Amino acid sequence: MRHEMRTTAVLAAPLVLGHVSSGLIGFVDSALAGHHGTDTLAGVSVGNALYWLPMMVPMGVLMSLPPFVSELDGAGRREEVPALFRQALWLAAGLGIALFLVLSVWRYLLGPMGIDPQVIPHAVAFVEGIRWGIPAFTFYLCMRYLSDGLHWTLPTMVLGFGGLLVLVPLGYAMAFGVGGLPEMGASGLGFASAIMLWAQAICFALYLWKSKRFADLALFSRFEAPNKAILTNLLKTGLPIGGMVAMEGGLFIATSLLMGRLGATPAAAHQIAINVSSLCFMIPMGIAEATTVRVGHALGQTNTGKLRRAVVAGYTLLLITQTTSALLLIAGNQWVAGIYTNDMVVATMASQLLILAAVFQLPDGVQVISAGALRGLKDTRVPMLLAAFAYWGIGMPVGAGLGLAAGYGPAGMWVGLIAGLTVAALCLSWRAMRTIRKLEMQALG
């Protein structure tokens, strides 16, 4: 068990740091937008929600790649990985184009959604800039999930922080107008993010092409036409994952959009709190992805003892990290809010929401580790249905009812988030342990 925890931690550490770097991208956009103006921050908040809401589906679909890759690796069939990867690239291309088209029509839906008219121009400007980076992001995910599935997670961390080195100066220059560039506000932040996404994708492709670690795979030596059988297999596992990820992310994103109905100040405060919460979430998310790889590897070896240890190791690491995150949020909520904005009204509201964010750290972690274990087991259809019930049968009605109908505002909506995540944690952890017990019984004959 100690060995499994150490292996999972070593595998997860670069993933966690890579996710933290991704979260810091949102931090950079939010911090720059906040200092540019409250309306800009509110626009970037809504724009980010509009960007991530559809993006959850391709992210989830491509998450089917690591368990397939790790299972092939665990079963000693590494030579089958390149063909699988090249088919995943076709899938990434199709998803990238589809999402670009979706974001191209979002602007026409903001009015009917009831978003504050003062916020709409800034949200549209951000989305129309960042959408140009979507194809790059789907290709990047495909390459990253291949590397993760082969137990090599360092590139995720390096390229994640490398992206920040591009975004910070470029985002500042394009938002505020530096070095002869016009002041573009939210639009500048969107275009800067798109440029960064292309830089990350190109660098990852060059790494996979030139690295000795992947030389035996010859990943880019040739390209096959789309293979219906392989793509169907990926989609069969990936679409429920995409649906599940979209349902969880959609709960948070829909909450952000509903905040837009309350005006610029609540939307800005919520953006600060949700961005901090997202940074905290990167830790269990990295552990969950490492758990997926370890579970898939054990499944390929048909080793049920190793499989159970992989899941328990993930839960144990989670308990340590999420308790720490909750305590830090409680102790430093006011200081953290002050980093984002000079507006005292926004900062005060955000610090109150950060206390509620501390409450859902543990259930949020339990549900994501459970989901990661289930992905490794390729058990995805029933978990999707359980997630739908938790997030949209419980979380959204409670949040909308308390926040809008009952008049509790942002705090009421965050209580809905807590309720949805708690139910998801209970349902998904039950499903994960039930599936493992079933495999163990099958192994015993």
C-alpha positions as a Python dict, from the first residue, in 0.01 Angstrom:
ca = {
    (1, 'M'): (0, 0, 0),
    (2, 'R'): (285, 238, 80),
    (3, 'H'): (440, 159, -257),
    (4, 'E'): (109, 228, -435),
    (5, 'M'): (62, 559, -256),
    (6, 'R'): (416, 663, -343),
    (7, 'T'): (371, 561, -708),
    (8, 'T'): (38, 744, -734),
    (9, 'A'): (182, 1054, -568),
    (10, 'V'): (484, 1062, -802),
    (11, 'L'): (256, 1017, -1102),
    (12, 'A'): (6, 1275, -975),
    (13, 'A'): (249, 1550, -871),
    (14, 'P'): (325, 1678, -1224),
    (15, 'L'): (-44, 1641, -1312),
    (16, 'V'): (-142, 1848, -1010),
    (17, 'L'): (113, 2115, -1098),
    (18, 'G'): (0, 2104, -1461),
    (19, 'H'): (-359, 2156, -1351),
    (20, 'V'): (-251, 2432, -1114),
    (21, 'S'): (-85, 2604, -1409),
    (22, 'S'): (-413, 2570, -1601),
    (23, 'G'): (-597, 2719, -1307),
    (24, 'L'): (-343, 2999, -1291),
    (25, 'I'): (-433, 3080, -1651),
    (26, 'G'): (-783, 3156, -1526),
    (27, 'F'): (-626, 3347, -1236),
    (28, 'V'): (-419, 3558, -1476),
    (29, 'D'): (-722, 3635, -1693),
    (30, 'S'): (-933, 3719, -1388),
    (31, 'A'): (-666, 3925, -1212),
    (32, 'L'): (-585, 4126, -1524),
    (33, 'A'): (-954, 4172, -1598),
    (34, 'G'): (-1025, 4276, -1237),
    (35, 'H'): (-761, 4548, -1246),
    (36, 'H'): (-887, 4660, -1586),
    (37, 'G'): (-1237, 4712, -1446),
    (38, 'T'): (-1530, 4544, -1270),
    (39, 'D'): (-1727, 4519, -1596),
    (40, 'T'): (-1429, 4355, -1764),
    (41, 'L'): (-1397, 4103, -1480),
    (42, 'A'): (-1769, 4024, -1494),
    (43, 'G'): (-1744, 3984, -1873),
    (44, 'V'): (-1447, 3748, -1845),
    (45, 'S'): (-1638, 3552, -1578),
    (46, 'V'): (-1934, 3499, -1810),
    (47, 'G'): (-1704, 3450, -2110),
    (48, 'N'): (-1508, 3179, -1933),
    (49, 'A'): (-1836, 3008, -1846),
    (50, 'L'): (-1945, 3020, -2210),
    (51, 'Y'): (-1606, 2880, -2315),
    (52, 'W'): (-1589, 2594, -2066),
    (53, 'L'): (-1953, 2484, -2082),
    (54, 'P'): (-1925, 2322, -2430),
    (55, 'M'): (-1555, 2241, -2380),
    (56, 'M'): (-1642, 1993, -2105),
    (57, 'V'): (-1773, 1744, -2362),
    (58, 'P'): (-1454, 1705, -2574),
    (59, 'M'): (-1242, 1707, -2259),
    (60, 'G'): (-1446, 1419, -2121),
    (61, 'V'): (-1454, 1229, -2450),
    (62, 'L'): (-1074, 1251, -2484),
    (63, 'M'): (-1038, 1135, -2122),
    (64, 'S'): (-1118, 789, -2259),
    (65, 'L'): (-766, 777, -2405),
    (66, 'P'): (-557, 730, -2083),
    (67, 'P'): (-738, 415, -1958),
    (68, 'F'): (-710, 254, -2303),
    (69, 'V'): (-341, 345, -2329),
    (70, 'S'): (-255, 237, -1973),
    (71, 'E'): (-442, -92, -2015),
    (72, 'L'): (-252, -168, -2338),
    (73, 'D'): (74, -79, -2163),
    (74, 'G'): (-10, -294, -1860),
    (75, 'A'): (-101, -588, -2083),
    (76, 'G'): (232, -566, -2272),
    (77, 'R'): (71, -440, -2595),
    (78, 'R'): (254, -108, -2626),
    (79, 'E'): (292, -153, -3003),
    (80, 'E'): (-86, -96, -3040),
    (81, 'V'): (-72, 250, -2881),
    (82, 'P'): (37, 455, -3190),
    (83, 'A'): (-261, 351, -3404),
    (84, 'L'): (-495, 432, -3115),
    (85, 'F'): (-332, 773, -3071),
    (86, 'R'): (-363, 864, -3438),
    (87, 'Q'): (-733, 778, -3433),
    (88, 'A'): (-770, 996, -3123),
    (89, 'L'): (-618, 1283, -3323),
    (90, 'W'): (-901, 1250, -3576),
    (91, 'L'): (-1145, 1264, -3287),
    (92, 'A'): (-971, 1573, -3144),
    (93, 'A'): (-986, 1748, -3483),
    (94, 'G'): (-1358, 1688, -3521),
    (95, 'L'): (-1432, 1799, -3166),
    (96, 'G'): (-1220, 2113, -3206),
    (97, 'I'): (-1401, 2223, -3521),
    (98, 'A'): (-1743, 2152, -3370),
    (99, 'L'): (-1665, 2355, -3057),
    (100, 'F'): (-1533, 2647, -3260),
    (101, 'L'): (-1867, 2661, -3442),
    (102, 'V'): (-2060, 2642, -3116),
    (103, 'L'): (-1870, 2936, -2968),
    (104, 'S'): (-1927, 3135, -3285),
    (105, 'V'): (-2303, 3149, -3214),
    (106, 'W'): (-2297, 3200, -2834),
    (107, 'R'): (-2322, 3579, -2870),
    (108, 'Y'): (-2681, 3550, -2991),
    (109, 'L'): (-2791, 3363, -2678),
    (110, 'L'): (-2667, 3598, -2406),
    (111, 'G'): (-2965, 3833, -2423),
    (112, 'P'): (-3225, 3555, -2390),
    (113, 'M'): (-3023, 3412, -2099),
    (114, 'G'): (-3091, 3729, -1905),
    (115, 'I'): (-2726, 3834, -1873),
    (116, 'D'): (-2679, 4194, -1761),
    (117, 'P'): (-2655, 4409, -2080),
    (118, 'Q'): (-2358, 4587, -1926),
    (119, 'V'): (-2166, 4257, -1912),
    (120, 'I'): (-2257, 4115, -2255),
    (121, 'P'): (-2011, 4313, -2475),
    (122, 'H'): (-1713, 4212, -2261),
    (123, 'A'): (-1821, 3845, -2250),
    (124, 'V'): (-1868, 3834, -2628),
    (125, 'A'): (-1529, 3999, -2686),
    (126, 'F'): (-1350, 3742, -2467),
    (127, 'V'): (-1521, 3441, -2628),
    (128, 'E'): (-1461, 3561, -2984),
    (129, 'G'): (-1093, 3586, -2904),
    (130, 'I'): (-1035, 3259, -2719),
    (131, 'R'): (-1239, 3046, -2963),
    (132, 'W'): (-948, 3055, -3210),
    (133, 'G'): (-746, 2844, -2968),
    (134, 'I'): (-1001, 2562, -2934),
    (135, 'P'): (-859, 2328, -3205),
    (136, 'A'): (-516, 2367, -3049),
    (137, 'F'): (-657, 2278, -2707),
    (138, 'T'): (-823, 1956, -2826),
    (139, 'F'): (-501, 1845, -2998),
    (140, 'Y'): (-306, 1932, -2684),
    (141, 'L'): (-543, 1723, -2470),
    (142, 'C'): (-499, 1426, -2703),
    (143, 'M'): (-119, 1443, -2680),
    (144, 'R'): (-127, 1502, -2308),
    (145, 'Y'): (-358, 1207, -2237),
    (146, 'L'): (-133, 979, -2442),
    (147, 'S'): (169, 1079, -2236),
    (148, 'D'): (-23, 1051, -1908),
    (149, 'G'): (-149, 704, -1998),
    (150, 'L'): (213, 589, -2047),
    (151, 'H'): (304, 706, -1693),
    (152, 'W'): (493, 1014, -1816),
    (153, 'T'): (325, 1323, -1673),
    (154, 'L'): (615, 1572, -1661),
    (155, 'P'): (527, 1740, -1996),
    (156, 'T'): (186, 1836, -1858),
    (157, 'M'): (357, 2036, -1584),
    (158, 'V'): (632, 2189, -1797),
    (159, 'L'): (406, 2300, -2080),
    (160, 'G'): (143, 2423, -1836),
    (161, 'F'): (382, 2665, -1669),
    (162, 'G'): (539, 2745, -2004),
    (163, 'G'): (198, 2864, -2118),
    (164, 'L'): (185, 3103, -1824),
    (165, 'L'): (516, 3257, -1934),
    (166, 'V'): (345, 3339, -2263),
    (167, 'L'): (9, 3452, -2122),
    (168, 'V'): (118, 3689, -1845),
    (169, 'P'): (310, 3944, -2056),
    (170, 'L'): (98, 3894, -2366),
    (171, 'G'): (-232, 3918, -2178),
    (172, 'Y'): (-121, 4235, -2001),
    (173, 'A'): (3, 4394, -2323),
    (174, 'M'): (-313, 4314, -2518),
    (175, 'A'): (-558, 4400, -2238),
    (176, 'F'): (-405, 4734, -2137),
    (177, 'G'): (-231, 4833, -2459),
    (178, 'V'): (147, 4815, -2427),
    (179, 'G'): (424, 4843, -2685),
    (180, 'G'): (210, 4998, -2953),
    (181, 'L'): (-78, 4750, -2910),
    (182, 'P'): (-428, 4895, -2870),
    (183, 'E'): (-607, 4858, -2537),
    (184, 'M'): (-839, 4561, -2600),
    (185, 'G'): (-962, 4468, -2251),
    (186, 'A'): (-1152, 4138, -2245),
    (187, 'S'): (-1094, 4084, -2617),
    (188, 'G'): (-717, 4110, -2567),
    (189, 'L'): (-726, 3853, -2291),
    (190, 'G'): (-923, 3616, -2516),
    (191, 'F'): (-681, 3645, -2807),
    (192, 'A'): (-378, 3615, -2576),
    (193, 'S'): (-522, 3291, -2434),
    (194, 'A'): (-573, 3154, -2787),
    (195, 'I'): (-213, 3229, -2883),
    (196, 'M'): (-92, 3054, -2568),
    (197, 'L'): (-301, 2742, -2648),
    (198, 'W'): (-143, 2714, -2993),
    (199, 'A'): (205, 2757, -2846),
    (200, 'Q'): (141, 2471, -2601),
    (201, 'A'): (5, 2237, -2870),
    (202, 'I'): (295, 2299, -3109),
    (203, 'C'): (554, 2247, -2836),
    (204, 'F'): (391, 1921, -2723),
    (205, 'A'): (385, 1787, -3081),
    (206, 'L'): (754, 1870, -3125),
    (207, 'Y'): (833, 1697, -2796),
    (208, 'L'): (651, 1376, -2889),
    (209, 'W'): (820, 1380, -3231),
    (210, 'K'): (1176, 1430, -3102),
    (211, 'S'): (1175, 1264, -2758),
    (212, 'K'): (1366, 935, -2719),
    (213, 'R'): (1104, 821, -2467),
    (214, 'F'): (846, 796, -2747),
    (215, 'A'): (1083, 711, -3033),
    (216, 'D'): (979, 343, -3045),
    (217, 'L'): (617, 446, -3102),
    (218, 'A'): (686, 658, -3414),
    (219, 'L'): (367, 848, -3340),
    (220, 'F'): (382, 1078, -3641),
    (221, 'S'): (547, 841, -3889),
    (222, 'R'): (222, 796, -4080),
    (223, 'F'): (-146, 874, -4060),
    (224, 'E'): (-425, 629, -4121),
    (225, 'A'): (-775, 713, -4238),
    (226, 'P'): (-1040, 725, -3964),
    (227, 'N'): (-1105, 375, -3829),
    (228, 'K'): (-1470, 327, -3742),
    (229, 'A'): (-1410, 43, -3495),
    (230, 'I'): (-1146, 228, -3292),
    (231, 'L'): (-1334, 557, -3295),
    (232, 'T'): (-1656, 381, -3191),
    (233, 'N'): (-1473, 215, -2901),
    (234, 'L'): (-1330, 548, -2787),
    (235, 'L'): (-1667, 718, -2816),
    (236, 'K'): (-1848, 435, -2638),
    (237, 'T'): (-1633, 496, -2331),
    (238, 'G'): (-1569, 866, -2386),
    (239, 'L'): (-1917, 1005, -2450),
    (240, 'P'): (-2050, 907, -2104),
    (241, 'I'): (-1733, 1056, -1954),
    (242, 'G'): (-1794, 1372, -2156),
    (243, 'G'): (-2153, 1379, -2038),
    (244, 'M'): (-2047, 1332, -1678),
    (245, 'V'): (-1778, 1601, -1692),
    (246, 'A'): (-2021, 1836, -1868),
    (247, 'M'): (-2283, 1779, -1599),
    (248, 'E'): (-2045, 1864, -1317),
    (249, 'G'): (-1879, 2152, -1498),
    (250, 'G'): (-2216, 2263, -1628),
    (251, 'L'): (-2343, 2296, -1270),
    (252, 'F'): (-2064, 2544, -1192),
    (253, 'I'): (-2092, 2720, -1526),
    (254, 'A'): (-2470, 2751, -1511),
    (255, 'T'): (-2424, 2899, -1164),
    (256, 'S'): (-2184, 3156, -1311),
    (257, 'L'): (-2435, 3243, -1581),
    (258, 'L'): (-2714, 3281, -1324),
    (259, 'M'): (-2483, 3512, -1127),
    (260, 'G'): (-2484, 3735, -1435),
    (261, 'R'): (-2853, 3799, -1368),
    (262, 'L'): (-2766, 3951, -1031),
    (263, 'G'): (-2538, 4217, -1177),
    (264, 'A'): (-2169, 4291, -1221),
    (265, 'T'): (-2071, 4286, -851),
    (266, 'P'): (-2208, 3937, -764),
    (267, 'A'): (-2074, 3803, -1095),
    (268, 'A'): (-1729, 3944, -1024),
    (269, 'A'): (-1728, 3811, -664),
    (270, 'H'): (-1838, 3469, -783),
    (271, 'Q'): (-1563, 3466, -1048),
    (272, 'I'): (-1301, 3526, -780),
    (273, 'A'): (-1437, 3253, -552),
    (274, 'I'): (-1485, 2999, -829),
    (275, 'N'): (-1138, 3065, -967),
    (276, 'V'): (-981, 3000, -626),
    (277, 'S'): (-1195, 2689, -584),
    (278, 'S'): (-1083, 2571, -928),
    (279, 'L'): (-719, 2606, -823),
    (280, 'C'): (-790, 2391, -517),
    (281, 'F'): (-972, 2138, -736),
    (282, 'M'): (-663, 2089, -950),
    (283, 'I'): (-504, 1881, -672),
    (284, 'P'): (-769, 1607, -646),
    (285, 'M'): (-816, 1622, -1023),
    (286, 'G'): (-447, 1537, -1073),
    (287, 'I'): (-472, 1256, -817),
    (288, 'A'): (-786, 1129, -993),
    (289, 'E'): (-610, 1116, -1330),
    (290, 'A'): (-319, 930, -1175),
    (291, 'T'): (-571, 690, -1019),
    (292, 'T'): (-727, 633, -1362),
    (293, 'V'): (-387, 537, -1504),
    (294, 'R'): (-301, 309, -1210),
    (295, 'V'): (-642, 138, -1220),
    (296, 'G'): (-621, 91, -1597),
    (297, 'H'): (-270, -55, -1565),
    (298, 'A'): (-388, -299, -1295),
    (299, 'L'): (-687, -392, -1511),
    (300, 'G'): (-452, -473, -1799),
    (301, 'Q'): (-255, -700, -1565),
    (302, 'T'): (-582, -854, -1431),
    (303, 'N'): (-454, -784, -1078),
    (304, 'T'): (-755, -709, -855),
    (305, 'G'): (-543, -663, -543),
    (306, 'K'): (-338, -394, -714),
    (307, 'L'): (-658, -243, -849),
    (308, 'R'): (-810, -198, -502),
    (309, 'R'): (-484, -57, -365),
    (310, 'A'): (-478, 200, -647),
    (311, 'V'): (-825, 326, -552),
    (312, 'V'): (-758, 332, -176),
    (313, 'A'): (-430, 517, -235),
    (314, 'G'): (-620, 784, -428),
    (315, 'Y'): (-873, 830, -147),
    (316, 'T'): (-599, 850, 116),
    (317, 'L'): (-403, 1116, -69),
    (318, 'L'): (-726, 1304, -127),
    (319, 'L'): (-811, 1318, 244),
    (320, 'I'): (-477, 1481, 319),
    (321, 'T'): (-485, 1739, 41),
    (322, 'Q'): (-851, 1843, 70),
    (323, 'T'): (-836, 1892, 446),
    (324, 'T'): (-538, 2120, 393),
    (325, 'S'): (-719, 2317, 120),
    (326, 'A'): (-1027, 2369, 339),
    (327, 'L'): (-821, 2500, 631),
    (328, 'L'): (-630, 2740, 406),
    (329, 'L'): (-950, 2878, 256),
    (330, 'I'): (-1098, 2940, 599),
    (331, 'A'): (-784, 3109, 730),
    (332, 'G'): (-695, 3321, 425),
    (333, 'N'): (-1023, 3403, 255),
    (334, 'Q'): (-998, 3783, 292),
    (335, 'W'): (-635, 3799, 186),
    (336, 'V'): (-700, 3586, -123),
    (337, 'A'): (-998, 3797, -231),
    (338, 'G'): (-786, 4110, -204),
    (339, 'I'): (-538, 3974, -459),
    (340, 'Y'): (-803, 3983, -731),
    (341, 'T'): (-963, 4323, -689),
    (342, 'N'): (-937, 4665, -525),
    (343, 'D'): (-1317, 4692, -505),
    (344, 'M'): (-1399, 4638, -136),
    (345, 'V'): (-1761, 4538, -202),
    (346, 'V'): (-1654, 4269, -447),
    (347, 'A'): (-1373, 4150, -217),
    (348, 'T'): (-1604, 4121, 86),
    (349, 'M'): (-1862, 3920, -105),
    (350, 'A'): (-1592, 3696, -253),
    (351, 'S'): (-1437, 3625, 90),
    (352, 'Q'): (-1776, 3508, 217),
    (353, 'L'): (-1815, 3272, -77),
    (354, 'L'): (-1467, 3129, -12),
    (355, 'I'): (-1588, 3005, 329),
    (356, 'L'): (-1855, 2804, 148),
    (357, 'A'): (-1589, 2681, -94),
    (358, 'A'): (-1401, 2535, 204),
    (359, 'V'): (-1709, 2329, 294),
    (360, 'F'): (-1723, 2141, -35),
    (361, 'Q'): (-1353, 2057, -59),
    (362, 'L'): (-1392, 1702, 77),
    (363, 'P'): (-1706, 1595, -115),
    (364, 'D'): (-1566, 1752, -432),
    (365, 'G'): (-1248, 1550, -391),
    (366, 'V'): (-1429, 1223, -316),
    (367, 'Q'): (-1649, 1249, -624),
    (368, 'V'): (-1360, 1325, -861),
    (369, 'I'): (-1141, 1040, -727),
    (370, 'S'): (-1437, 802, -758),
    (371, 'A'): (-1498, 919, -1114),
    (372, 'G'): (-1129, 869, -1196),
    (373, 'A'): (-1136, 513, -1064),
    (374, 'L'): (-1450, 437, -1265),
    (375, 'R'): (-1287, 573, -1583),
    (376, 'G'): (-996, 338, -1530),
    (377, 'L'): (-1245, 53, -1498),
    (378, 'K'): (-1425, 175, -1814),
    (379, 'D'): (-1744, 192, -1608),
    (380, 'T'): (-1886, 516, -1742),
    (381, 'R'): (-2256, 487, -1839),
    (382, 'V'): (-2414, 439, -1494),
    (383, 'P'): (-2180, 696, -1330),
    (384, 'M'): (-2302, 948, -1588),
    (385, 'L'): (-2662, 887, -1479),
    (386, 'L'): (-2567, 916, -1112),
    (387, 'A'): (-2390, 1244, -1186),
    (388, 'A'): (-2694, 1375, -1371),
    (389, 'F'): (-2910, 1306, -1066),
    (390, 'A'): (-2664, 1462, -820),
    (391, 'Y'): (-2575, 1777, -1012),
    (392, 'W'): (-2900, 1858, -1190),
    (393, 'G'): (-3157, 1672, -982),
    (394, 'I'): (-3020, 1807, -652),
    (395, 'G'): (-2751, 2074, -697),
    (396, 'M'): (-2911, 2304, -953),
    (397, 'P'): (-3268, 2305, -808),
    (398, 'V'): (-3134, 2374, -459),
    (399, 'G'): (-2899, 2648, -581),
    (400, 'A'): (-3148, 2822, -808),
    (401, 'G'): (-3424, 2788, -551),
    (402, 'L'): (-3221, 2940, -268),
    (403, 'G'): (-3022, 3189, -475),
    (404, 'L'): (-3293, 3330, -700),
    (405, 'A'): (-3639, 3227, -578),
    (406, 'A'): (-3569, 3257, -204),
    (407, 'G'): (-3350, 3564, -244),
    (408, 'Y'): (-3031, 3437, -78),
    (409, 'G'): (-2825, 3545, -380),
    (410, 'P'): (-2473, 3408, -438),
    (411, 'A'): (-2458, 3227, -102),
    (412, 'G'): (-2775, 3035, -182),
    (413, 'M'): (-2637, 2923, -517),
    (414, 'W'): (-2320, 2800, -348),
    (415, 'V'): (-2524, 2593, -102),
    (416, 'G'): (-2666, 2424, -413),
    (417, 'L'): (-2312, 2344, -528),
    (418, 'I'): (-2235, 2186, -191),
    (419, 'A'): (-2552, 1975, -202),
    (420, 'G'): (-2486, 1848, -554),
    (421, 'L'): (-2123, 1758, -486),
    (422, 'T'): (-2209, 1577, -162),
    (423, 'V'): (-2469, 1357, -330),
    (424, 'A'): (-2228, 1288, -619),
    (425, 'A'): (-1954, 1187, -374),
    (426, 'L'): (-2184, 936, -202),
    (427, 'C'): (-2320, 786, -526),
    (428, 'L'): (-1992, 759, -720),
    (429, 'S'): (-1786, 621, -430),
    (430, 'W'): (-2053, 354, -378),
    (431, 'R'): (-2043, 266, -748),
    (432, 'A'): (-1661, 247, -756),
    (433, 'M'): (-1638, 9, -461),
    (434, 'R'): (-1927, -201, -593),
    (435, 'T'): (-1755, -243, -932),
    (436, 'I'): (-1427, -342, -766),
    (437, 'R'): (-1602, -602, -548),
    (438, 'K'): (-1767, -747, -858),
    (439, 'L'): (-1428, -782, -1032),
    (440, 'E'): (-1281, -946, -722),
    (441, 'M'): (-1564, -1199, -710),
    (442, 'Q'): (-1513, -1277, -1079),
    (443, 'A'): (-1140, -1331, -1017),
    (444, 'L'): (-1222, -1580, -740),
    (445, 'G'): (-1442, -1772, -982),
}
